[in-house]
Amino acid sequence: MRIEKIHHVAYRCHDAKQTGQWYGRMPNMGVVPAVAGDAVPSTQAPDRCLHVFLDAGGGNVPAFFELPTQAPMGRDPNTPDRVQHIAFKAKDRATLPEYQAHLEAEGVPVPGGTDHGAFHSIYLLDPNGHRVELACPDPDEAAIHPRLDAVKWDMLEEWPKTRRAPRHAAFLHQPELQS
C-alpha cells in the first residue's frame, strides 16, 4: 500500500475572495471549487468557514480556509519564516525572471533568486503573509539526484548525533555560500 500523491494542502487566509483572486492573477491558478459551512464536517462543532481550492496544475490543489469566528490567524513563532512556505514548480529557469517581472509589476516584492543546486527559486509573500516559493529544476537535476540519493541515509544517521549539517551534499550550496 502506498500513498498516490498529496490530495490537497490547507492554509488559513484572511479573506478567501482576495486570496482566490490573488492566486489567479499572480501565479495564474484558478479557483476550482469553494465550499462553505457552519460546522466542522468531522465533528459537527459549530464553526463558520469558507474553504477555497486552487488549481496549481497536475492535480495539485492548495486550499485556504477563511475562519471568521476564530482568533486572528498567526504563524508558529518558534519556526523561522523561511521554513513555513509552499513551493510551486515553474517550468524552467527562463520562466522565473518572467514571474519575477510580472509579480513586481503587480507590486509584489521579490527579493531575488536562489540557486539550490538541483533547482532554482524566487520567493514572495501572498496577501496572507504566507511565504511562497516558485521553483524550477536545474538543467543538471537528473545528474544531481542520484548523488543526493546515494548519501541520504548517511546524512540521516549523522544528523541526530551532531545536529550539524552533514557535509555529504555540501556541493549543492557551495557556489552560493562562497560568493
Backbone as a ProteinNet text record, in pm:
[ID]
protein_1_A
[PRIMARY]
MRIEKIHHVAYRCHDAKQTGQWYGRMPNMGVVPAVAGDAVPSTQAPDRCLHVFLDAGGGNVPAFFELPTQAPMGRDPNTPDRVQHIAFKAKDRATLPEYQAHLEAEGVPVPGGTDHGAFHSIYLLDPNGHRVELACPDPDEAAIHPRLDAVKWDMLEEWPKTRRAPRHAAFLHQPELQS
[TERTIARY]
85.1	0	89.5	55.8	136.9	46.1	75.5	1.4	25	-79.1	-65.9	-4.1	-51.1	1.1	-66.2	-23.9	-92.3	-226.3	-332.6	-465.8	-483.3	-456.3	-452.8	-376.5	-331.1	-262.8	-344	-377.9	-464.7	-389.5	-419.2	-364.3	-479.9	-451.2	-551.4	-533.5	-643.1	-634.2	-720.6	-690.3	-769.3	-899.6	-893.5	-1005.6	-1001.3	-1096.7	-1095.1	-1109	-1192.8	-1210.9	-1080.7	-1020.4	-894	-785.9	-780.8	-680.9	-700.5	-824.3	-852.7	-818	-850.6	-818.8	-667.7	-597.7	-452.7	-383.4	-414.8	-351.2	-392.1	-508.5	-548.9	-467	-431.3	-352.8	-203	-152.6	-7.1	52.3	36.4	91.2	-6	-117.3	-211.2	-276.1	-328.5	-403.1	-550.6	-633.7	-776.6	-836.8	-948.2	-1025	-1100.9	-1085.7	-1154.5	-1291.2	-1311.7	-1436.7	-1412.6	-1519.7	-1519.2	-1635	-1612.8	-1718.7	-1727.6	-1846.4	-1867.9	-1950.3	-1939.3	-2017.2	-2028.3	-2123.1	-2143.2	-2098.5	-2044	-1996.9	-1879.4	-1797.4	-1684.7	-1742	-1722	-1783.9	-1748	-1625.7	-1583.7	-1635.7	-1666.2	-1708.9	-1846.5	-1897.7	-2024.1	-2016.8	-1897.4	-1881.7	-1911.5	-1983	-2013.6	-1886.1	-1871	-1755.6	-1774.2	-1805.9	-1826.7	-1693.8	-1698.1	-1576.6	-1611.4	-1519.7	-1521.9	-1389.1	-1395.7	-1278.2	-1264.9	-1159.9	-1140.3	-1023.3	-1043.4	-941.8	-889.2	-758.9	-695.1	-635.7	-625.7	-567.5	-423.7	-328.7	-186.8	-132.3	-218.4	-176.6	-137.8	-155.4	-114.1	-186.5	-307.3	-381.3	-334.9	-251.5	-203.3	-298.3	-344.5	-450.2	-414.4	-368.5	-359.7	-499.2	-527.1	-658.4	-640.2	-737.1	-730.7	-863.6	-857	-974	-982.9	-1098.3	-1128	-1216.3	-1174.1	-1242	-1280.3	-1395.5	-1429	-1458.7	-1490.3	-1523.1	-1403.5	-1289.3	-1169.7	-1082.5	-990.9	-894.4	-816.7	-763.5	-687.5	-576.4	-553.6	-451	-312.7	-226	-86.9	0.4	120.6	212.5	288.1	354.8	431.8	549.9	550.4	658.1	793.2	792.6	917.4	981.5	918.5	970.6	1005.5	1127.7	1165.8	1075.5	1055.4	971.4	1012.3	1141.4	1189.7	1144.9	1113	1074.3	927	841.3	698.5	668.7	659.2	632.1	570	517.2	468.2	543.6	590.7	668.7	589.5	582	516.6	623.1	605.1	702.6	675	778.6	774.4	839.1	809.9	854.4	1006.4	1077.4	1222.1	1282.6	1415.2	1484	1442.3	1410.4	1366.9	1234.2	1155.4	1024.5	1036	1137.3	1148.2	1160.8	1247.4	1252.1	1121	1050.3	920	821.4	818.3	732.7	773.4	904.2	952.1	908.3	923.9	883	732.6	654.7	508.7	468.5	526.7	493.3	531.5	652.1	696.4	611.7	567.2	478.1	343.8	304.5	180	202.1	325.4	354.5	394.1	425.6	466	618.8	679.9	826.2	878.7	983.1	1050.8	1199.7	1254.5	1391	1504.3	1486.8	1595.8	1579.6	1672.6	1662.7	1767.7	1746.9	1839.4	1868.9	1996	2039.7	2056.5	1967.8	1974.3	2050.9	2116.6	2190.5	2102.1	2010.3	1920.3	1803.2	1777.8	1669.2	1697.9	1621.5	1637.5	1503.4	1506.8	1383.7	1381	1258.7	1232.8	1128.5	1124.8	1036.9	955.8	836.3	748	649.3	569.5	464.3	329	234.7	98.6	26.5	-98	-164.3	-192.3	-175.2	-196.2	-66.2	45	174.9	241.5	180.1	242.9	358.2	470.3	584.3	558.4	576.4	554.6	686.9	719.7	840.3	797.5	856.5	841.7	975.5	976	1099.6	1096.4	1212.4	1223.5	1345.2	1342.1	1455.5	1579	1694.4	1821.4	1841.3	1906.1	1931.6	2010.2	2087.9	2165.5	2093.2	1964.9	1890.1	1897.4	1886.1	1888.2	2020.7	2129.3	2259.9	2279.1	2213.6	2230.5	2153.7	2033.5	1950.1	2012.7	2077.7	2142.9	2253	2323.3	2426.6	2363.2	2250.3	2180.3	2121.9	2065.8	2006.4	2111.3	2232.2	2339.3	2383.2	2359.8	2408.2	2296.6	2171.7	2060.9	2063.1	2086.6	2082.5	2204.4	2318.4	2436.5	2408.8	2345.2	2311.6	2212.3	2111.2	2009.9	2066.8	2168.7	2236.3	2323.4	2392.8	2485	2411.3	2304.8	2235.5	2198.7	2132.2	2093.3	2211.4	2326.5	2445.4	2510.7	2506.5	2579.8	2490.3	2373.4	2282.7	2355.9	2451.3	2523.6	2504.9	2506.5	2482.6	2587.2	2544.5	2639.6	2693.5	2817.4	2883	2861.3	2785.9	2767.3	2712.9	2626.8	2564.5	2603.4	2716.9	2760.8	2780.7	2805.2	2825.7	2706.6	2588	2469.2	2477.9	2519.6	2517.7	2655.7	2761.5	2895.4	2909.3	2865.1	2884.8	2818.7	2694.3	2626.7	2678.3	2723.1	2773.5	2914.6	2986.6	3121.7	3122.1	3011.1	3010.1	2973.6
-117.3	0	123.5	220.6	342	460.1	574.1	696.5	733	776.5	813.8	951.4	1049.7	1186.4	1268.8	1392	1482.6	1519.3	1503.7	1540.2	1691.3	1753.1	1898.8	1938.3	2059.8	2117.2	2239.2	2252.1	2361.4	2462.8	2588.2	2701.7	2790.1	2880.4	2977.1	3105.3	3180.1	3308.9	3411.3	3538.9	3648	3666.1	3652.7	3683.7	3586.2	3493	3387.9	3445.1	3546.2	3604.9	3670.3	3751.2	3817	3713	3606.9	3502	3433.5	3396.7	3333.5	3424.2	3552.3	3647.7	3666.4	3677	3698.1	3580	3458	3340.7	3325.2	3372.7	3370.9	3465.9	3582.3	3682.6	3658	3625.6	3619.7	3493	3376.5	3257.2	3191	3257.2	3211	3077.1	3066	2947.2	2983.1	2894.8	2919.8	2864.6	2924.9	2870.2	2750.5	2635.8	2515.6	2516.2	2449.7	2472.6	2560.9	2609.7	2674.6	2611	2577.7	2520.3	2600.8	2603.9	2679.4	2594.6	2626.2	2553.6	2630.7	2588	2647.6	2553.5	2437	2339.6	2262.8	2207.8	2124.4	1989.1	1947.3	1822.9	1699.6	1689.4	1568.9	1562.2	1677.5	1677.4	1738.8	1807.2	1881.2	2001.2	2034.5	2151.6	2277.5	2373	2495.4	2574.9	2614.2	2694.2	2731.6	2856.7	2901.6	2906.8	2868.3	2878.6	2882.8	2940.4	2931.2	2868	2760.1	2681.1	2689.9	2757.3	2776.8	2690	2618.6	2530.9	2593.6	2580.5	2637.8	2527.4	2553.5	2458	2498	2423	2450.2	2363.3	2295.3	2211.3	2071.8	1976.4	1838.9	1773.7	1821	1765.1	1814.4	1916.6	1974.1	2084	2073.3	2161.9	2225.1	2350.3	2422.3	2473.3	2479.3	2522.8	2622.5	2711.2	2814.1	2821.5	2832	2847.5	2990.6	3051.9	3176.3	3137.1	3173	3133.3	3257.8	3318.6	3446.8	3442.1	3324.6	3318.6	3279.9	3253.1	3214.1	3336.4	3320.2	3426.9	3459.8	3581.9	3618	3516.7	3493.4	3395.7	3446.9	3355.4	3387	3281.9	3272.6	3170.3	3117.2	3006.7	2946.6	3038	3104	3198.3	3130	2997.8	2925.8	2869.4	2893.7	2842.3	2959.4	2965	3076.7	3086.6	3209.3	3233.6	3147.7	3129.3	3057.8	2911.7	2856.7	2716.3	2697.7	2786.6	2775.5	2836.8	2751.8	2802.5	2693.7	2736.1	2642.4	2671.8	2566.4	2582.7	2528.9	2609.6	2570.3	2555.1	2457.4	2431.4	2521.1	2592.5	2669.8	2584.4	2616.6	2533.6	2520.8	2634.7	2632	2763.4	2774.8	2895	3020.3	3009.7	3127.2	3180.7	3094.4	3134.5	3216.4	3189.2	3259.9	3410.9	3463.2	3609	3665.9	3587	3631.7	3646	3544.5	3553.5	3672.9	3688.2	3797.5	3931.9	3952.5	4078.9	4099.3	3993.3	4001.7	4038.6	3970.5	3995.8	4137.2	4180.5	4315	4421.7	4397.5	4492.1	4503	4396.5	4395.9	4448.4	4491.6	4546.7	4444.3	4322.8	4217.7	4213.3	4243.3	4238.1	4095.5	4080.9	3952.3	3979.9	3939	3979.7	3904.8	3860.1	3792.2	3642.4	3573.9	3429.1	3355.1	3225.1	3138.4	3016.1	2981.6	2860.8	2751.8	2653.1	2543.3	2423.3	2439.6	2329.3	2247.2	2170.7	2087	2166.9	2284.2	2369.5	2514.2	2603.4	2747.9	2804.8	2908.7	2960.2	3111.3	3164	3300.8	3291	3391.5	3389.3	3517.9	3506.3	3620.5	3587.5	3686	3665.2	3682.4	3594.5	3611.2	3713.4	3750.5	3854.9	3815.8	3688.7	3641.7	3634.3	3668.3	3660.8	3525.5	3432	3302.1	3319	3257.7	3262.2	3163.1	3211.7	3131.7	3122.6	3003.1	2979.5	2933.9	2993.4	2943.7	2881.6	2752.1	2677.3	2607.9	2599.9	2527.7	2436.3	2326.8	2235	2294.8	2253.8	2288.8	2195.4	2242.2	2152.5	2026.6	2034.4	1918.6	1836.8	1864.3	1797.2	1644.7	1590.1	1444.1	1383.8	1457.4	1408.6	1430.2	1531.6	1565.2	1469.3	1431.3	1348.6	1213.9	1142	1017.4	1041.4	1153.2	1186.1	1208.8	1277.7	1301.2	1171.9	1091.9	965.3	873.9	877.2	790.2	823.6	946.1	987	1013.7	998.3	1037.2	966	833.9	761.5	792	815.8	857.4	990.7	1081.2	1211.8	1195.6	1111.9	1091.8	1020.4	939.1	874.7	974.7	1061.1	1155.7	1267.3	1318.9	1435.3	1420.9	1313.7	1307.7	1299.7	1261.2	1252.6	1388.8	1473.8	1600.4	1724.1	1711.6	1825.2	1936.9	1897.3	1988.5	1937	2030.8	1992.8	1892.6	1770.5	1675.7	1730.4	1703.3	1759.9	1675.2	1568.3	1476.6	1544.9	1643.2	1711.1	1858.7	1892.5	2032.4	2090.5	2004.5	2052.8	2133.1	2111.1	2182.1	2332.4	2373.2	2515.9	2580.7	2506.7	2565.7	2689.9	2689	2809.3	2934.1	2921.7	3041.1	3084.6	2990.6	3027.1	3084.6	3057.7	3111.4	3248	3288.7	3419.4	3531.3
0	0	0	-84	-93.2	-126.3	-67.7	-97.7	-243.4	-313	-454.1	-472.6	-396.7	-405	-296.3	-281.1	-188.6	-251	-176.9	-226.3	-226	-111.6	-102.7	23.2	25.6	141.1	180.4	308.1	351.3	436.7	411.8	485.5	528.3	616.6	659.6	580.6	561.9	493.5	566.6	542.7	599.9	523.5	391.2	303.1	185.2	180.3	77.7	-62.8	-80	-213.2	-259.8	-173.6	-208.2	-238.9	-159.5	-179.2	-313.7	-346.5	-475.3	-591.9	-579	-686	-699.9	-587.8	-592.6	-659.4	-615.5	-676	-822.6	-860	-1000.1	-1085.4	-1029.5	-1104	-1096.9	-981.3	-963.8	-1024.9	-962.4	-1026.8	-1124.4	-1156.4	-1258.7	-1224.4	-1102.6	-1061.4	-1057.2	-1102.5	-1096.1	-969	-927.2	-815.9	-871.6	-808.1	-854.5	-786.8	-673.9	-602.9	-481	-428	-297.4	-221.6	-97.4	-15.3	113.2	170.2	293.5	388.4	514.8	612.9	742.2	823.6	955.7	1066.9	1027.1	1125.2	1065.6	1154.3	1112.8	1069.9	944.4	898	981.3	1028.7	1100.5	1243.5	1304.4	1445.2	1467.4	1367.4	1376.2	1470.8	1519.6	1606.8	1525.7	1584.2	1510.1	1480	1356.2	1315.3	1169.1	1143.7	1005.4	931.6	803.4	722.4	574.5	499.6	354.2	316.5	240	203.5	52.2	4.9	-138.4	-184.6	-295.3	-352.5	-481	-504.7	-623.3	-710.1	-838.7	-932.7	-961.9	-904.8	-928.5	-1041.6	-1113.9	-1225.6	-1181.3	-1269	-1241.3	-1125.5	-1092.8	-980.7	-845.2	-842.4	-716.9	-672.8	-548.6	-501.6	-367.2	-367.8	-240.7	-204.7	-76.5	-30.1	83.7	97.2	200.7	273.8	406.4	491.9	540.8	524.8	595.8	713.1	834.3	958	1037.5	1008.4	1070	1219.6	1274.1	1416.7	1503.4	1441.1	1515.8	1545.3	1638.7	1669.1	1541.9	1531.7	1411.5	1383.9	1254.2	1218	1254.1	1281.8	1311.2	1246.9	1293.4	1244.5	1365	1348.5	1456.3	1488.6	1605.3	1637	1660.7	1678.7	1703.9	1577.3	1463.1	1336.2	1246	1193.4	1106.1	983.2	936.6	818.8	700.1	680.5	562.1	560	676.6	685.2	648.9	696	669	533.4	431.6	297	211.2	99.1	-1	-130	-196.6	-319.6	-438.1	-542.2	-666.5	-774.4	-861.3	-967.6	-1087.5	-1129.5	-1253.6	-1362.6	-1486.6	-1599	-1608.6	-1609.5	-1629.4	-1581.3	-1591.1	-1541	-1615.3	-1742.2	-1818.8	-1766.6	-1704.8	-1653.4	-1525.3	-1442.1	-1313.9	-1330.5	-1418.2	-1435.1	-1490.2	-1570.7	-1620.9	-1505.5	-1416.2	-1297.6	-1211.6	-1190.6	-1106.5	-1163.2	-1292.6	-1355.6	-1342.4	-1363.8	-1351.8	-1209.2	-1112.4	-972.4	-931.2	-966.6	-930.1	-998.6	-1121.4	-1190.1	-1118.7	-1048.2	-970.4	-828.4	-798	-666.1	-561.8	-604.3	-510.9	-506.1	-390.8	-381.9	-399.3	-478.8	-499.6	-478.1	-363.2	-328.1	-397.3	-519.1	-589.8	-587.9	-651.5	-665	-585.5	-572.8	-501.3	-586.7	-595.6	-665.2	-560.2	-561.3	-464.7	-520.1	-632.2	-693.1	-785	-728.4	-808.2	-863.8	-805.6	-854.2	-819.2	-878.4	-860.2	-816	-731.7	-672.2	-662.6	-660.3	-616.4	-505.4	-419.2	-302.5	-295.5	-239.3	-221.3	-110.3	-72.3	27.1	-39.4	-4.9	-55.3	33.3	2.6	81.7	226.3	260.1	396.5	475.7	410.2	475.3	462	387.1	364.6	266.3	298	206.3	92.8	-29.2	-149.6	-224.4	-266.9	-346.5	-485.4	-586.9	-723.2	-758.8	-787.1	-809.2	-944.6	-1006.7	-1133.5	-1127.3	-1201.5	-1199.6	-1265	-1214.6	-1277.9	-1397.4	-1504.2	-1617.6	-1578.4	-1469.7	-1423.7	-1316.8	-1295.4	-1189	-1200.2	-1319.6	-1337	-1290.8	-1303.1	-1257.7	-1107.8	-1052.7	-910.8	-820.6	-858.3	-770.6	-733.7	-824.9	-781.7	-678.1	-688.6	-589.4	-452.5	-450.9	-324.5	-269.3	-357.3	-315.3	-252.4	-304.2	-254.7	-112.3	-67	65.8	166.3	127.1	215.4	350.2	351.1	477.6	563.8	502	579.1	648.4	577.6	635.9	750.5	729.4	833.2	955.6	937.9	1051.1	1127.2	1054.9	1118.1	1192.3	1135.1	1190.3	1338	1382.1	1523.7	1620.1	1570.5	1655.9	1676.8	1575.9	1582.4	1579	1518.7	1492.8	1418.2	1335	1245.7	1103.8	1009.4	870.1	822.2	787.5	730.1	598.2	568.4	450.2	324.5	334	221.7	96.3	112.7	-1.8	-7.2	51.8	55.3	-83.9	-181.2	-318.6	-370.6	-315	-363.4	-341.8	-223.5	-189.8	-186.8	-213.9	-209.4	-296.6	-421.9	-504.6	-446.1	-397.7	-347.8	-211.1	-128.4	3.8	-2.3	-108.8	-123.6	-189.4	-249.7	-318	-224.6
[MASK]
+++++++++++++++++++++++++++++++++++++++++++++++++++++++++++++++++++++++++++++++++++++++++++++++++++++++++++++++++++++++++++++++++++++++++++++++++++++++++++++++++++++++++++++++++++

